Amino acid sequence: MNQPLYPVSVIRSIEQKALANLPAGALMVRAGSAIAELSQSITLDRPGHILTLVGPGNNGGDALVAARLLHERGLSVQVALLEAAEKFSGDARNAWDQWAATGGITLQSPTQLDFKSVTLIIDGLFGIGLKSLSSGQVTRPLPKRARAWIEQVNRSGLPVLAVDVPTGLDADTGYVVDPAACIRASHTLSFIGDKPGLHTADGPDYCGHIRIDALGLNIEPDSEAGQINDPTLFQPSLPSRRLNSHKGQFGSTGIIGGASGMVGAALLAARMALYAGSGRVYVRLLAHDAPSFDVNQPELMLRHSLEGLNLQAHVLGPGLGQSDASFETLEQMLSTPASLVLDADALNGIAAHAKLRERVSLRNAPTVLTPHPLEAARLLDTDAQTVQSNRIKAAQRLAHQYQSIVILKGAGSIIADPKGQWVINTTGNPALATGGTGDVLAGVTGALLAQGMPAWNAALAATWIHGKAADELRDQGIGPVGLSASELIPEIRKVLNQCLLK
């Protein structure tokens, strides 16, 4: 299913075009109706009342329409105004007048919210009205009363329905400047189109269950839009297998790394490449006391050198270290005509040497970079907080600067290409926050490249399948705490085969 993601600037443009062709207030009524419907489905008409927090803009207007409709249906509703009603204008003013005419309960700018008998809180404070938090440029400051309300709401433990986007969350980036000033919603109802900030960085922790309502608008594709990663984006290019086939048709993958004390990293990547279907997997370990074979996976071919072998893809970096020998290996491998996955210390080595940065960008063969935020920061000569404050922009910059496909790992991993195309991956969970899972991701990516998948499709497939496997294990009770990278490998094989059968 193709699920586009629209920056706020695009959403605003779509909204303005729609308003020019609709009767006054029509879009707000549609939004309010959608809020009311979802509110009823969340509360199931349980006794108690719905507390609606209303800000001064159109987000508040949407919430007021919902409050009126819920009141007219016989539900108990209280409206808490952040600011005086006189500050409403346009459609929001009409929504206030209609709510006031119902005689419903209105709390005029209370300092302390009363949650007694509340079954649901509707966050209609600001939504996308607080824009560009990541850059520190807000279109309006967050009032002290709003901050106080947010802290009270988050302490309440009650279900919260955020209108469009939780107040305090940047809809473009998923960045939260101040966690104490961001609504932690159990549900988010976003309008017109899906927004990237709901799915990456802090977004998944603050949005809860996400629902999109297009408000009846026909939305045309936009060049600035991204997508949610989905099997439909990569399944057609997964390497299928005829009955009449042999291992030579499924590529050979080379894994290079495993310096002293880090042999396990390279073996994890190698085992994953084997389980992900590579016909042959060769491993070059840099440790002077490296084993000559893998006792747990004897199918792997451990060698001191990979020269003379016809390999379709290399994975360079797991446990590579930062010694002179590691640097020499990295420098040599950047000249390989095969596809190349650069991970871990390979990325750190590139970041530390300007000439290697240029070598990466000039490669003719497909290259995939798999940095976590700190590695990405080193590659961009910045810091991890800057990367995390706008993960999409960081991934796009990396892809352009290094002319490579980039998988920026983290909550809502970003896959980007040099042309500016970007995708957010929503599979995966905190079970992946453990040593070795990045080596496993590099291994499956390398194996798919070796089997002939285009680099973009291989990155999408590897990231989605890697996360989906972690989700499957979590659902079985193996995680989110204590999942090991080794346990992930057979589950990835299972998910990959399921994708091939669909």
TORBA-146959 format. One record per residue: residue in one letter; x, y, z of N, C-alpha, C in turn. Coordinates in steps of 0.1 Angstrom, whole numbers, plus 5000, padded with zeros to 4 digits. Example, Ala and Ser with C-alpha at 12.3 -4.5 7.8 and 13.67 -1.06 7.14 Angstrom:
2
a513249435078512349555078513249675078/s512849785071513749895071512950005079/
end
This chain:
502
m500849885000500050005000500950125000/n500750214990501550334989500950434999/q501750475009501350575019502250695018/p501850795011502750915010502850995024/l503951065025504151145037504451285032/y503651385037503751515032504251615042/p505251695038505751805047504651905050/v504751975061503652075064503452175053/s504552215046504352315036503452265025/v503552135022502652085012501252065017/i501052025029499752015035499052155035/r499852255039499252395039498752435025/s499552395015499252435001497952364997/i497852235000496652154997495452215004/e495652255016494552305024494052435018/q494952525014494552655009493752634996/k494252544987493552514975492052464978/a491952384988490652324991489752434996/l490252525005489452625011488852725000/a489652734989489252824979488052774971/n487752644972486752574964485652514973/l485652544986484652484995483952605002/p482752575007482052675015482752705028/a482652825033483252865045483052765056/g484052725063483952635075483752485071/a483652455058483352315055484452215059/l485652265057486752175060486852155075/m486552255083486652245098485552155103/v484352165096483252075100483651925097/r484251905086484751765083485751715093/a486651805097487651765107486951735120/g486151825124485451805137484551685137/s483951655126483151525125484051405127/a485151405121486051295122486551275136/i486851385143487251385157486151325166/a484951375163483851325171483651175170/e483751125157483550985155484650905162/l485850945161486950865167486850875182/s486450995187486351005202485250905207/q484150895200483150795205483650655204/s484450625194484950485193485950455204/i486650555208487650535219486950525232/t485950605235485350605248484250495249/l483750455237482550355237481450405245/d481250545245480150605253480150565268/r481350545273481450515288480950635296/p480450615308480150725317481350815319/g481050945321482151035323482051145312/h483051235312482951335302484251345294/i484151405282485351425274485851575276/l487051585280487651715282488351755269/t487951865264488451915251489252045254/l490552035251491552145253491552225240/v491252345240491052425228492052545228/g492852545217493852655215493152765206/p493852865203493252985197493152975182/g493752875175493752865161492752765155/n493052725143492152635136492152495142/n493252455149493252335156492252335167/g492152445174491152465184489752465178/g489552525166488352525159487852385156/d488752305151488352165148487852095161/a488552115172488152055185486752105189/l486552235187485252295191484052235183/v484252215170483252145162482952005168/a484051935171483851795177483151805190/a483451905198482851915211481251935209/r480952025200479552055197478851935193/l479451855183478751735178478551635189/l479551615197479551515208478451555218/h478351685221477351735230475951715224/e475751735211474451715205474051575205/r475051485205474751335205474451285220/g474551375229474151335243475351305252/l476551315247477751285255478051405264/s478651385275479151485284480451545280/v480451675277481651735271481951865279/q483251885282483752005288484852065279/v484752195277485652265268486552355278/a487852345277488752425284489452515274/l489252645275489852745265491252785271/l492252775262493552815265493652975266/e492953045258492853185257491453235256/a491253365258489853415258489253395244/a487953375244487253345232487253455222/e487553575227487553695218488753685208/k489753595211490853575202490653485190/f489453425190489153335178488753425166/s489053375154488753455142488353355131/g487753405121487453315109486553195113/d486953085107486152965109486152915124/a487252945130487352905145486352985153/r486153115149485253195156483853145154/n483453105142482153045140481952915148/a483052835149482952715156482752745171/w483352845176483152885190481752935192/d481253015183479853065185478852955185/q479052855176478152745176478252655189/w479452645194479552565206478952645218/a479152775219478652855230477152845229/a476552845217475052835216474452705222/t475252605223474752475229474552485244/g475152585250475052595265475952495272/g476852435264477752335271478752405280/i479452315288480352365299481652415293/t481952535296483152605291483952645303/l485252605304486152645314487052755309/q486952875314487752985309489152985314/s490052945306491452945309491852905323/p491452785327491852745341493352715342/t493852745354495252705356495452565358/q494552505366494552365370493452285363/l493752185356492652105349492152005359/d490851975358490251875367489951755359/f490551635362490351515354489351425361/k488651465371487651375377486551335367/s486351215366485351155357485651175342/v486851215339487251225325487551095318/t486951065307487250935300488150955288/l488251085283489151115271489451255272/i490651285268491151425266491351445251/i490851555246491151595232492151705232/d493251685225494251785224494051865212/g493351985213493152075202493852205205/l495052195210495852325214496452385202/f497452315195498152385185498352295172/g498552165174498852085162500052135154/i499852145141500952195132501152345134/g500352405142500552545145501852585151/l502452485158503852505163504752435153/k505352515144506152465133507652495135/s508452405129509852425129510552425143/l510052345151510652335165512052295164/s512452205154513852155153514852275151/s514352375144515252485141515152595152/g514252575161514152675172513252795167/q512752795155511852895150510452855151/v509752905161508352865163507452975158/t506352945151505453045146504753115157/r504653055169504053125180504653055193/p504953135203505553075215504452985222/l504952885229504052805237503752875250/p502452915252502152985265502452905277/k502652975288502952905301501752815305/r500552865303499452785307499352655298/a499752665286499752545277500752445283/r501952495286502952405292502452335305/a501752415313501252355325500152245322/w499352275313498252185309498952055304/i499952065295500551945290501151865300/e501851925310502351845321501251775329/q500151845331499051775339498451665330/v498251685317497651575309498551455309/n499851475307500751365306500851285319/r500651355331500651285344499351215346/s498251245339496951195342496751045339/g497551005329497350865325496150835317/l495350935313494150915306494350905291/p493450845284493550845269493550985263/v494351015254494451145248494351135233/l493451205227493351215212493951345207/a495051335200495651455195495051485181/v494751615179494151665167495251705157/d495351625147496351645136497751605140/v498351655151499651615156499651655171/p500251575179500351615193501051755195/t500451835203501051975206502451955211/g503352025205504752015209505651935200/l505051855191505851765182505951835168/d507151835163507351895149506851795139/a505851835131505151735122506051705110/d507051785108508051755097509151655101/t509651675113510851605118510651495129/g509551505136509351415147510151465159/y510751585159511651625170510751695181/v511151665193510551735205511651815212/v511551945212512452025219512452005234/d511252005239511051985254510051875257/p510451765261509551655264508451695274/a508751785283507751825293506751915287/a506951955274505952045268505451985255/c505251855255504751785243503651685248/i502551695242501451595246501851455242/r501651365251501951225249500551155246/a500151145234498851095230498750945229/s497550895231497350755229496850735215/h496250835209495750835195496050965189/t496350965176496451085168495651075155/l494851175153494051185141494551295132/s495251255122495951355113495151385101/f495151505096494251545085494951565072/i494251545061494551575048495651465043/g496751465049497751365045498651325057/d499251215056500151165067501451255067/k502051265079503151355081504351285086/p505551315081506751235084507051235099/g506851345106507151355120506451265129/l505351205124504551115132505250975133/h506250955124506750815123508250805125/t508950915128510350905130510750985143/a512050965147512551035159511651015171/d511151125177510251115189508851085185/g508451095173507051085169506350955174/p506950835171506350715176506050705191/d506850775199506650775213505550865218/y505150965209504151065213502851055206/c502750975195501550975187500550865190/g501050755196500150645198499650585185/h498350545185497750495173497450605164/i497850595151497750695141496650665131/r495750765129494750745118494850875110/i494650855097494750965087493350975081/d492851105080491551135074491851245064/a491651215051491951305040490851415039/l489851405047488751505048488051525034/g488051415027487351415014488051475003/l489351515005490051584994490851484985/n490851514973491751434963493151494963/i494051424968495451474969496351414958/e496851504950497751464939499151434944/p499851354938501251324942502151454941/d503051464951503951574952505351534952/s506251614945507651574944508351584958/e507851654967508451674980508051554990/a507051484986506551374995507451254996/g507451195008508151075010507150955010/q507550845015506650735017506950655029/i505950575034506150475044506650345037/n507650295042508250165037507150055037/d507049985027506049875026506549775016/p506149645018506649545009506349564994/t505249644991504949664977505949744970/l506849814978507849894972509049814968/f509249694974510449614970510149464966/q508949414969508649274966508849234951/p508449324942508649274928510149254924/s511049304932512549284928513249194938/l512449124947513049024955513548904946/p514648844949515248744941514448614942/s513548584932512848454932513748344927/r513248224930514048104926513348004918/r513847964907513347854899513747724905/l512947624901513347484906514747444900/n514947484888516147454881517247564884/s517847554896518747664900519947604908/h520947684910522147634918522747754925/k523647734934524047834943524847944936/g525347914925526148014917525248124912/q523948104911522948204906522548304917/f522948284929522448364940523548444947/g524548464939525548564944526448514955/s527648574955528648554965528848684973/t528848674986528948794995530248785003/g531048885003532248895012531948985024/i532348935035532249005048533649035053/i533949165055535249205059535249285072/g535849235082535949305095536549205106/g535949215118536349115128537749135133/a538149265136539449285142539449215156/s540649225163540749155176539749205186/g539049105192537949145201536649165195/m536549175182535249205175534949105164/v535448985165535248885155533748855154/g533048855165531648825165530848915156/a531149045155530449135146530449085132/a531649045127531749005113530948865111/l531048785121530348655120528848665120/l528348765127526948795127526448835113/a527248925107526848975094526948855084/a527948775085528148665076527048565077/r526748525090525648425092524348485086/m524148615088522848675082522848665067/a524048695061524148695046523748555041/l524248445049523848305045522348285046/y521848325057520348305060519548385051/a520048495045519348585036519448535022/g520048425019520048365006521248374997/s522348435002523548444994524048304991/g524348274978524848144974526048104981/r527048194983528248164990528548284999/v529148265010529548375019530948355023/y531848445020533248445024533448545035/v534348515044534648605055536148635057/r536548755056537848795059537948855073/l538548785082538648845096540048905098/l540149025104541349095105542149055118/a541448995128542148955140543248855138/h544448875144545548785142545348645147/d544348635157544048505163542648465158/a542248505146540948475141540748325139/p539648265141539348125139539448095124/s539747965121539747925107538447885101/f537447855110536147825106535147865117/d533847875114532847905123532147785128/v532447745140531947615145530447615145/n529747725147528247725147527647745133/q528447785123528047795110529147755100/p529447625099530547575091530447605077/e529247645072529047675058529847795053/l530147885063530848005060532347975057/m532848045047534248025043535148135048/l535948105058536748205064538148205058/r538548325053539848335046540648455050/h541948445048542848555051542748665040/s542248625028542148725017540948685009/l540348785003539248764993539648794979/e540948814977541448844963541248724954/g540948744942540748644932539448584932/l538548624941537148564941536248664934/n535248604927534248674920533048704929/l533148814936532048844946531148954940/q529848934942528949034938528749154948/a528949124960528749234970529749204982/h530149314988530949315000530249395012/v530349345024529949415036531249445043/l531449575044532749625051532449705063/g532949665074532849745086532549675099/p531749565100531449505112532649455120/g532949525131534149485139535449515132/l535449615122536649645114537749705123/g537349785133538349855141538949975133/q539850045139540450165134541950165133/s542450045131543950035131544450075117/d545750075115546350105102545949995092/a545849875096545449765087543949785083/s543149825092541749855089541649965079/f542450075081542350185071542850135057/e543850055057544350005044543349915037/t542649835045541649755039540449835034/l540049935041539050025037539450095024/e540650145023541050215011541050124999/q541450005001541449904990540049874985/m539149854995537849804991536949914984/l537350034986536550144979536750134964/s537750054960537950044945537349924939/t536649844948536049724942534949754932/p534849674922533749694912532349634917/a532449564928531249504933530449604942/s529149564944528349644953528949644967/l528749754975529449764988528549824998/v528449755010527749805021528749845031/l528649975035529650035045528950055058/d529449995068528849995082529950025092/a529450065104530250075116531650145114/d532750075117534050145116534450175102/a533850115092534150165078533650305077/l532450335083531950475082532750565090/n533250525102534150605110535450635103/g535950535096537150555089537050655078/i535850655070535650745060535450885065/a534750895077534551025083535851095087/a536851015090538051075095539051105084/h538751065072539751095061539051155049/a539451275046538751345035538851275021/k540051215019540251155006539351035004/l539050965016538150845015536650895012/r536351005018535051065015534751085000/e535851144994535751164980535651034972/r536450934976536450804970535050744970/v534350754981533050694982532150764972/s532150894971531250964963531550944948/l532750904944533050874930532950734926/r532550644935532350504931531350484920/n531650394911530650364901529650254904/a530150164913529250054917528350094928/p527250024930526250064941526850064955/t526550164963527050174976525950204986/v525950134997524850155007525550185020/l525250305026525750335039524650315050/t525150255061524150215072524550285085/p524550415086524950475099523850485109/h524250475122523450525133523650675134/p522850745142522950895143524350945146/l525050885155526450935158527350925146/e527250805139528150785127527750885116/a526450905115525951005105526451145108/a526551175121527051305125528451325121/r529251215123530651225119530851245104/l530051175097530151185082529751325077/l528851395085528451525081529151635088/d530151605097530851705104529851785113/t529051715120528051785129527951695142/d526851715149526651635161525351555160/a525251455169524051365168522751435170/q522751535179521451605181520951675169/t521951735161521551795149520951695139/v521551585138521051475129519651435134/q519451415147518251365152517151475151/s517551605151516551705150515851715136/n516551655126515851655113516551535105/r515951415109516551295103516451275088/i515351325083515151315068516151405061/k516351525066517351615060518751555061/a519051495072520451445074520651325065/a519651235063519751125054519951175039/q519151275036519251325022520651385020/r521151465030522451525028523551415026/l523451305034524451205033524351135020/a523151105015522951045002523551124991/h523251254991523751344981525351364982/q525851384994527251404996528051284992/y527551164995528351044992527850964980/q526851024974526250954962526050814964/s525350784975525050644980523650634985/i523150514985521950484993522250495008/v521450555015521650565030520550505038/i520850425048519850385058520250445071/l519650555075519850615087519050545098/k519750465106519050385116518450465127/g517550405134516950465146515350445145/a514650505155513250495155512750565142/g512050485133511650535120512850555112/s513550445108514750455100514450525087/i515350605082515150685070516050625059/i515450585047516150545036516150655025/a517250695021517350805011518350775000/d518050834988518950824977519550954972/p520550954963521151084959520151184952/k519051134947518151214940517151284949/g517251254962516351324971515151244976/q515051124970513951034973514150984988/w513050974996513150925009511950845014/v512250755023511250665028511450645043/i510350635051510450615065510050465067/n510850395074510550255078509950255092/t508750195093508050195106508050055113/t508649955107508749835114509949845124/g509949755134511049755144510649815157/n511349785167511049825181512249835189/p512149865202513349885210514149755212/a513649645209514449515209515649525201/l515649615191516849625182517949715188/a517649765200518649855206519649765214/t520349685207521349595214522449565204/g523649535209524749515201524649405191/g525049435178525049325168523849335158/t522749405162521649405152521949495140/g522849595141523349665130524149585121/d524949495126525749395118524849305110/v523749265117522749175110522149255098/l521749375100521149455090522149475078/a523349495081524349505070524449375063/g524449265070524549135063523349105054/v522149135058521049105049521049195037/t521449325039521549415028522549365018/g523749315023524749265014524249145006/a523549055013523048935006522148964995/l521249064997520249094987520949164975/l521949244978522749304967523449194959/a523949104966524648994959523748914950/q522448904954521548834946520948914934/g521449034933521049114921519949214923/m519549244936518549344938519149484936/p518449574930518949714929519249764943/a520149854945520549904958519449964966/w518650044959517450114966516550004971/n516149914963515149814967515749724978/a517049694977517649604987517649675000/a517949805000517949885013516549885019/l515449905010514149905015513749775021/a514049665014513749535018514449495031/a515749515031516549475043516049555056/t515749675054515249755066513949715071/w512949695061511649645065511649515071/i512349415065512349275070513049265083/h514149335085514849345097513949385109/g513249495107512349545117511149455119/k510549405108509449315110509849185118/a511049135116511449025123511449055138/a511949175141512049215156510649225161/d509649275153508249285158507649145160/e507949055151507448925153507948855165/l509248875168509848815180509248885193/r509049015192508449085204507049035207/d506349005196504948955198504948815204/q506048745202506148615208506748615222/g507048735227507548755240509048755241/i509748745229511148755228511548895225/g511548985235511749125234510449195238/p510549335241511649415236512949405244/v512849345256514049335265514749205263/g516049205260516849085260516949015246/l516349065236516549005223518049015219/s518548905214519948915209519948915194/a521048965189521148975174521148835168/s521748735175521748605169520348545168/e519448585177518048535176517348595165/l517748715161517048785150517348715136/i518448655135518848595121517848495116/p517448395123516448295117515148355115/e514748455123513448515121513448605109/i514548665105514648745093514548645081/r515148535082514948435071513548405069/k512748385080511348345080510548455073/v510748585077510048695071510348715057/l511648695053512048705039511348605030/n511248485035510548385027509048405026/q508548465037507048505036506848605026/c507748705025507648805014507748745000/l508648644999508848584986507548504981/l506848454991505648374988504448454985/k504448584988503248664986503148724972/
end
